[in-house]
Amino acid sequence: MMHMTFYWGRSVTLLFDSWKTDSWTSYSLSVLACLLFSAFYQYLEDRRLRFKRFSSRSGAGAIDDTPLLQQKLIAGRPARIAGALLFGVNSAIGYMLMLAVMSFNGGVFVAVVLGLTLGYLLFRSGDDEAVVAVDNPCACA
């Protein structure tokens, strides 16, 4: 039976019926996998945002300095397809993490939150803090 409140224990079913933990070793490995996938989610999000910034600036030239005249120039269809694929993979991982948290196991929840925090610290909190990714440069939006 599925738990409807948070519980602490080593017996958990994650995402699939075949992914069940019955020992502390399998539980620890599952929690570690959740932590690593959470950090990987942040890594992919960083790569996706960098790719989006890079592909939207290529070919724009001097228009980059004037945000009101900036065109959304992407280096062709392959770059758009690659960006969409990155977004899809990142979204799928995010939804899988959400479903893992919905197992209501306290250890899984803590592992996902710690993994997201660690991934943000390692991959997304660097020198790009001053750069804000804005889809619409209009101040009224």
N, CA, C and O of each residue as an XYZ file, in Angstrom:
564
protein
N       0.829     -1.181      0.000
C       0.000      0.000      0.000
C       0.878      1.251      0.000
O       1.927      1.282      0.644
N       0.450      2.262     -0.714
C       1.221      3.496     -0.812
C       0.992      4.363      0.422
O      -0.134      4.516      0.896
N       2.077      4.922      0.925
C       1.988      5.821      2.072
C       1.432      7.166      1.623
O       1.702      7.622      0.512
N       0.663      7.786      2.487
C       0.095      9.091      2.198
C       0.665     10.178      3.107
O       0.258     11.336      3.019
N       1.589      9.816      3.963
C       2.302     10.767      4.818
C       3.774     10.389      4.791
O       4.130      9.271      4.419
N       4.630     11.331      5.188
C       6.056     11.027      5.214
C       6.348      9.943      6.241
O       5.798      9.942      7.342
N       7.211      9.035      5.864
C       7.644      7.976      6.774
C       9.141      7.789      6.608
O       9.723      8.130      5.579
N       9.736      7.247      7.634
C      11.170      6.967      7.613
C      11.328      5.463      7.703
O      10.884      4.840      8.667
N      11.942      4.895      6.725
C      12.176      3.459      6.728
C      12.934      3.039      5.494
O      13.083      3.803      4.540
N      13.414      1.805      5.529
C      14.239      1.322      4.415
C      13.420      0.655      3.331
O      13.949      0.355      2.261
N      12.171      0.419      3.573
C      11.318     -0.230      2.593
C      10.580      0.840      1.771
O       9.672      1.509      2.266
N      10.994      0.981      0.509
C      10.392      1.986     -0.364
C      10.348      1.453     -1.792
O      11.226      0.701     -2.214
N       9.325      1.850     -2.521
C       9.224      1.540     -3.943
C       9.367      2.849     -4.696
O       8.584      3.779     -4.500
N      10.379      2.919     -5.567
C      10.668      4.139     -6.310
C      10.362      3.960     -7.796
O      10.948      3.099     -8.452
N       9.472      4.748     -8.313
C       9.175      4.910     -9.737
C       8.638      3.664    -10.424
O       7.679      3.760    -11.190
N       9.217      2.511    -10.176
C       8.810      1.277    -10.847
C       8.564      0.190     -9.806
O       9.142      0.226     -8.720
N       7.715     -0.768    -10.133
C       7.470     -1.883     -9.206
C       8.729     -2.701     -8.962
O       8.880     -3.313     -7.904
N       9.621     -2.715     -9.926
C      10.843     -3.508     -9.780
C      11.915     -2.799     -8.941
O      12.896     -3.426     -8.543
N      11.737     -1.499     -8.669
C      12.721     -0.756     -7.872
C      12.234     -0.675     -6.429
O      11.725      0.352     -5.980
N      12.400     -1.762     -5.733
C      12.017     -1.845     -4.325
C      13.255     -2.075     -3.486
O      14.168     -2.803     -3.878
N      13.271     -1.449     -2.336
C      14.395     -1.647     -1.430
C      13.928     -2.510     -0.276
O      12.839     -2.314      0.264
N      14.765     -3.469      0.094
C      14.410     -4.356      1.205
C      15.531     -4.467      2.236
O      15.374     -5.125      3.265
N      16.649     -3.828      1.956
C      17.768     -3.848      2.908
C      18.332     -2.433      3.001
O      18.032     -1.568      2.178
N      19.149     -2.224      4.016
C      19.761     -0.911      4.172
C      20.733     -0.614      3.031
O      20.922      0.546      2.666
N      21.340     -1.638      2.475
C      22.264     -1.425      1.353
C      21.512     -0.944      0.119
O      21.910      0.039     -0.506
N      20.431     -1.627     -0.235
C      19.666     -1.212     -1.414
C      19.009      0.151     -1.188
O      18.892      0.949     -2.118
N      18.583      0.414      0.038
C      17.991      1.717      0.346
C      19.041      2.823      0.216
O      18.768      3.877     -0.360
N      20.234      2.583      0.749
C      21.301      3.586      0.676
C      21.704      3.859     -0.770
O      21.932      5.010     -1.142
N      21.793      2.815     -1.583
C      22.129      3.001     -2.998
C      21.031      3.759     -3.736
O      21.324      4.571     -4.613
N      19.785      3.506     -3.395
C      18.672      4.217     -4.023
C      18.670      5.687     -3.635
O      18.425      6.555     -4.473
N      18.943      5.966     -2.366
C      19.009      7.351     -1.916
C      20.186      8.064     -2.581
O      20.067      9.227     -2.968
N      21.295      7.390     -2.712
C      22.450      7.966     -3.404
C      22.124      8.249     -4.872
O      22.529      9.279     -5.411
N      21.394      7.339     -5.515
C      20.993      7.560     -6.910
C      20.086      8.783     -7.028
O      20.213      9.560     -7.975
N      19.179      8.956     -6.079
C      18.309     10.145     -6.090
C      19.128     11.416     -5.925
O      18.866     12.415     -6.596
N      20.106     11.389     -5.050
C      20.967     12.548     -4.840
C      21.747     12.888     -6.115
O      21.836     14.054     -6.498
N      22.307     11.871     -6.765
C      23.090     12.098     -7.984
C      22.218     12.579     -9.142
O      22.626     13.461     -9.898
N      21.024     12.009     -9.286
C      20.129     12.456    -10.353
C      19.668     13.888    -10.123
O      19.472     14.637    -11.079
N      19.495     14.273     -8.865
C      19.109     15.655     -8.557
C      20.220     16.624     -8.926
O      19.961     17.681     -9.501
N      21.449     16.272     -8.599
C      22.583     17.124     -8.966
C      22.733     17.169    -10.483
O      23.040     18.223    -11.039
N      22.520     16.038    -11.162
C      22.598     15.990    -12.619
C      21.517     16.863    -13.259
O      21.744     17.466    -14.308
N      20.355     16.927    -12.635
C      19.277     17.796    -13.110
C      19.750     19.256    -13.133
O      19.512     19.969    -14.108
N      20.407     19.690    -12.078
C      20.913     21.057    -12.026
C      22.015     21.275    -13.067
O      22.097     22.342    -13.675
N      22.846     20.277    -13.266
C      23.894     20.370    -14.284
C      23.277     20.550    -15.667
O      23.706     21.414    -16.432
N      22.273     19.737    -15.990
C      21.626     19.847    -17.296
C      20.916     21.182    -17.462
O      20.909     21.754    -18.552
N      20.323     21.676    -16.391
C      19.661     22.978    -16.473
C      20.677     24.076    -16.771
O      20.405     24.980    -17.561
N      21.842     23.997    -16.140
C      22.900     24.961    -16.419
C      23.344     24.862    -17.877
O      23.497     25.882    -18.549
N      23.550     23.652    -18.363
C      23.966     23.468    -19.765
C      22.900     23.993    -20.718
O      23.229     24.628    -21.720
N      21.630     23.738    -20.420
C      20.543     24.181    -21.278
C      20.482     25.707    -21.340
O      20.330     26.278    -22.420
N      20.600     26.367    -20.190
C      20.550     27.826    -20.181
C      21.757     28.435    -20.884
O      21.621     29.439    -21.582
N      22.935     27.841    -20.710
C      24.124     28.337    -21.405
C      23.993     28.149    -22.919
O      24.371     29.023    -23.699
N      23.454     27.001    -23.319
C      23.252     26.742    -24.742
C      22.249     27.733    -25.321
O      22.432     28.233    -26.431
N      21.200     28.011    -24.573
C      20.189     28.955    -25.049
C      20.794     30.352    -25.198
O      20.544     31.036    -26.191
N      21.585     30.771    -24.217
C      22.245     32.078    -24.291
C      23.219     32.139    -25.461
O      23.258     33.125    -26.197
N      24.000     31.084    -25.626
C      24.989     31.047    -26.702
C      24.319     31.060    -28.067
O      24.731     31.807    -28.954
N      23.290     30.240    -28.243
C      22.663     30.133    -29.556
C      21.848     31.372    -29.897
O      21.688     31.690    -31.076
N      21.328     32.082    -28.898
C      20.552     33.280    -29.217
C      21.456     34.474    -29.510
O      21.015     35.430    -30.148
N      22.710     34.442    -29.059
C      23.625     35.551    -29.329
C      24.401     35.375    -30.623
O      24.906     36.352    -31.175
N      24.504     34.161    -31.110
C      25.293     33.963    -32.322
C      24.561     34.557    -33.515
O      23.391     34.263    -33.762
N      25.262     35.381    -34.229
C      24.693     35.985    -35.421
C      23.974     37.295    -35.190
O      23.533     37.917    -36.157
N      23.833     37.749    -33.940
C      23.090     38.973    -33.679
C      23.954     40.213    -33.876
O      23.432     41.287    -34.179
N      25.269     40.079    -33.708
C      26.166     41.201    -33.958
C      25.989     42.336    -32.980
O      25.917     42.121    -31.770
N      25.919     43.554    -33.508
C      25.864     44.744    -32.666
C      24.499     44.949    -32.043
O      24.359     45.798    -31.163
N      23.508     44.223    -32.456
C      22.164     44.389    -31.908
C      22.106     43.896    -30.462
O      21.188     44.269    -29.732
N      23.061     43.070    -30.028
C      23.071     42.547    -28.665
C      23.069     43.648    -27.615
O      22.525     43.451    -26.528
N      23.653     44.785    -27.905
C      23.787     45.844    -26.915
C      22.501     46.646    -26.727
O      22.385     47.388    -25.751
N      21.556     46.520    -27.615
C      20.302     47.254    -27.499
C      19.166     46.260    -27.286
O      18.691     45.646    -28.241
N      18.724     46.098    -26.024
C      17.729     45.061    -25.742
C      16.387     45.279    -26.423
O      15.688     44.305    -26.704
N      15.999     46.522    -26.699
C      14.707     46.736    -27.334
C      14.708     46.341    -28.805
O      13.657     46.057    -29.379
N      15.896     46.324    -29.414
C      15.997     45.954    -30.812
C      16.509     44.536    -31.018
O      16.685     44.079    -32.148
N      16.747     43.847    -29.902
C      17.351     42.520    -29.997
C      16.410     41.544    -30.687
O      15.230     41.444    -30.352
N      16.950     40.846    -31.637
C      16.179     39.839    -32.349
C      16.509     38.479    -31.760
O      17.616     38.244    -31.276
N      15.551     37.610    -31.811
C      15.812     36.255    -31.348
C      16.344     35.448    -32.519
O      15.606     34.723    -33.187
N      17.629     35.590    -32.749
C      18.274     34.879    -33.845
C      18.929     33.629    -33.292
O      19.835     33.714    -32.463
N      18.493     32.510    -33.726
C      19.094     31.253    -33.321
C      19.746     30.668    -34.556
O      19.215     30.774    -35.661
N      20.880     30.061    -34.365
C      21.688     29.592    -35.484
C      21.040     28.418    -36.200
O      21.637     27.345    -36.294
N      19.856     28.602    -36.693
C      19.205     27.606    -37.520
C      18.398     26.573    -36.757
O      18.332     26.576    -35.528
N      17.805     25.716    -37.510
C      16.923     24.689    -36.966
C      17.648     23.667    -36.096
O      17.075     23.250    -35.090
N      18.868     23.234    -36.413
C      19.536     22.259    -35.539
C      19.724     22.755    -34.101
O      19.605     21.976    -33.155
N      20.013     24.036    -33.939
C      20.179     24.583    -32.591
C      18.851     24.594    -31.848
O      18.810     24.337    -30.645
N      17.783     24.884    -32.547
C      16.461     24.869    -31.904
C      16.062     23.453    -31.507
O      15.485     23.237    -30.442
N      16.370     22.504    -32.362
C      16.044     21.107    -32.055
C      16.871     20.620    -30.866
O      16.350     19.945    -29.978
N      18.155     20.962    -30.853
C      19.015     20.566    -29.732
C      18.536     21.198    -28.428
O      18.525     20.541    -27.386
N      18.142     22.466    -28.482
C      17.615     23.128    -27.284
C      16.334     22.478    -26.806
O      16.123     22.318    -25.603
N      15.474     22.103    -27.747
C      14.225     21.443    -27.373
C      14.485     20.062    -26.770
O      13.809     19.656    -25.825
N      15.462     19.346    -27.316
C      15.807     18.034    -26.750
C      16.376     18.165    -25.343
O      16.035     17.380    -24.458
N      17.241     19.150    -25.134
C      17.760     19.390    -23.782
C      16.637     19.718    -22.813
O      16.620     19.228    -21.684
N      15.701     20.544    -23.253
C      14.562     20.892    -22.405
C      13.724     19.650    -22.083
O      13.289     19.470    -20.946
N      13.502     18.805    -23.077
C      12.706     17.595    -22.862
C      13.356     16.630    -21.895
O      12.694     16.093    -21.006
N      14.659     16.404    -22.063
C      15.371     15.499    -21.154
C      15.383     16.065    -19.745
O      15.182     15.331    -18.777
N      15.616     17.365    -19.624
C      15.642     17.988    -18.311
C      14.269     17.940    -17.647
O      14.172     17.704    -16.443
N      13.219     18.160    -18.414
C      11.864     18.074    -17.869
C      11.540     16.660    -17.421
O      10.925     16.471    -16.372
N      11.945     15.665    -18.199
C      11.685     14.273    -17.832
C      12.385     13.913    -16.522
O      11.801     13.252    -15.663
N      13.631     14.347    -16.372
C      14.352     14.077    -15.121
C      13.672     14.789    -13.959
O      13.551     14.223    -12.873
N      13.228     16.022    -14.174
C      12.537     16.757    -13.125
C      11.259     16.075    -12.685
O      10.978     15.994    -11.489
N      10.479     15.584    -13.638
C       9.248     14.878    -13.283
C       9.536     13.548    -12.586
O       8.797     13.146    -11.687
N      10.598     12.871    -12.995
C      10.969     11.619    -12.317
C      11.372     11.894    -10.866
O      11.032     11.126     -9.967
N      12.094     12.990    -10.647
C      12.460     13.363     -9.278
C      11.218     13.688     -8.458
O      11.129     13.326     -7.285
N      10.269     14.368     -9.074
C       9.031     14.680     -8.376
C       8.289     13.402     -7.990
O       7.777     13.288     -6.876
N       8.232     12.455     -8.901
C       7.564     11.189     -8.598
C       8.300     10.405     -7.519
O       7.671      9.714     -6.718
N       9.633     10.505     -7.490
C      10.400      9.840     -6.430
C      10.065     10.455     -5.076
O       9.913      9.735     -4.089
N       9.950     11.770     -5.023
C       9.584     12.431     -3.770
C       8.171     12.023     -3.356
O       7.866     11.945     -2.166
N       7.321     11.765     -4.329
C       5.951     11.362     -4.014
C       5.854      9.953     -3.448
O       4.755      9.477     -3.164
N       6.989      9.279     -3.281
C       6.982      8.017     -2.550
C       6.780      8.275     -1.063
O       6.501      7.346     -0.305
N       6.917      9.529     -0.639
C       6.723      9.983      0.741
C       7.735      9.396      1.709
O       7.493      9.353      2.915
N       8.858      8.946      1.191
C       9.914      8.470      2.073
C      10.787      9.658      2.451
O      11.224     10.417      1.586
N      11.037      9.816      3.736
C      11.810     10.956      4.223
C      13.227     10.981      3.691
O      13.739     12.051      3.361
N      13.872      9.836      3.600
C      15.233      9.772      3.094
C      15.327     10.161      1.632
O      16.269     10.842      1.226
N      14.363      9.734      0.844
C      14.340     10.087     -0.575
C      14.121     11.591     -0.720
O      14.773     12.237     -1.540
N      13.212     12.145      0.068
C      12.957     13.578      0.029
C      14.210     14.377      0.371
O      14.559     15.324     -0.334
N      14.884     13.996      1.450
C      16.098     14.694      1.868
C      17.185     14.553      0.801
O      17.908     15.510      0.527
N      17.304     13.377      0.201
C      18.326     13.159     -0.830
C      18.069     14.027     -2.053
O      19.009     14.589     -2.614
N      16.816     14.148     -2.477
C      16.502     14.965     -3.652
C      16.770     16.435     -3.355
O      17.354     17.134     -4.183
N      16.356     16.909     -2.198
C      16.584     18.317     -1.855
C      18.080     18.597     -1.711
O      18.562     19.625     -2.187
N      18.815     17.701     -1.063
C      20.261     17.881     -0.936
C      20.951     17.827     -2.297
O      21.877     18.596     -2.555
N      20.512     16.935     -3.155
C      21.094     16.843     -4.497
C      20.838     18.094     -5.310
O      21.735     18.572     -6.005
N      19.619     18.638     -5.237
C      19.324     19.887     -5.940
C      20.163     21.033     -5.391
O      20.662     21.868     -6.146
N      20.312     21.065     -4.072
C      21.121     22.116     -3.445
C      22.582     21.987     -3.842
O      23.218     22.969     -4.223
N      23.108     20.780     -3.754
C      24.506     20.540     -4.119
C      24.744     20.836     -5.595
O      25.755     21.443     -5.951
N      23.823     20.414     -6.455
C      23.949     20.683     -7.885
C      23.901     22.167     -8.183
O      24.648     22.652     -9.033
N      23.036     22.894     -7.499
C      22.983     24.342     -7.693
C      24.281     24.989     -7.238
O      24.810     25.879     -7.904
N      24.786     24.539     -6.108
C      26.035     25.090     -5.582
C      27.194     24.832     -6.542
O      28.008     25.722     -6.787
N      27.270     23.626     -7.080
C      28.386     23.258     -7.950
C      28.280     23.832     -9.358
O      29.281     24.261     -9.931
N      27.077     23.842     -9.915
C      26.945     24.124    -11.336
C      26.293     25.457    -11.671
O      26.527     25.990    -12.755
N      25.480     26.013    -10.773
C      24.696     27.175    -11.171
C      24.948     28.422    -10.345
O      24.382     29.470    -10.655
N      25.763     28.357     -9.320
C      25.942     29.537     -8.480
C      27.298     30.196     -8.694
O      27.816     30.863     -7.798
N      27.865     30.015     -9.863
C      29.202     30.546    -10.139
C      29.196     32.006    -10.497
O      28.492     32.809     -9.885
N      29.982     32.344    -11.488
C      30.161     33.738    -11.878
C      29.012     34.275    -12.701
O      29.046     35.444    -13.085
N      27.996     33.481    -12.992
C      26.877     33.928    -13.809
C      25.716     34.456    -12.973
O      24.610     34.599    -13.494
N      25.933     34.748    -11.703
C      24.840     35.237    -10.877
C      24.320     36.585    -11.338
O      23.128     36.867    -11.221
N      25.206     37.418    -11.858
C      24.788     38.742    -12.297
C      24.018     38.687    -13.611
O      23.290     39.625    -13.935
N      24.161     37.617    -14.365
C      23.479     37.475    -15.641
C      22.100     36.878    -15.395
O      21.977     35.797    -14.821
N      21.076     37.579    -15.827
C      19.716     37.117    -15.661
C      19.192     36.747    -17.039
O      19.232     37.559    -17.963
N      18.707     35.537    -17.174
C      18.143     35.107    -18.445
C      16.716     35.611    -18.537
O      15.848     35.147    -17.797
N      16.461     36.547    -19.429
C      15.146     37.144    -19.593
C      14.671     36.813    -20.993
O      15.328     37.148    -21.979
N      13.518     36.147    -21.077
C      12.964     35.823    -22.383
C      12.387     37.060    -23.054
O      12.478     37.210    -24.273
N      11.790     37.951    -22.257
C      11.175     39.149    -22.807
C      11.853     40.357    -22.190
O      11.688     40.589    -20.992
N      12.617     41.144    -22.958
C      13.342     42.278    -22.387
C      12.446     43.464    -22.043
O      12.932     44.445    -21.481
N      11.192     43.407    -22.354
C      10.278     44.509    -22.073
C      10.027     44.596    -20.572
O       9.726     43.584    -19.940
N      10.144     45.778    -19.996
C       9.981     45.948    -18.548
C       8.544     45.776    -18.108
O       8.292     45.543    -16.926
N       7.601     45.883    -19.015
C       6.196     45.794    -18.617
C       5.682     44.364    -18.617
O       4.545     44.128    -18.207
N       6.470     43.417    -19.056
C       6.001     42.034    -19.141
C       6.110     41.331    -17.824
O       5.757     40.157    -17.720
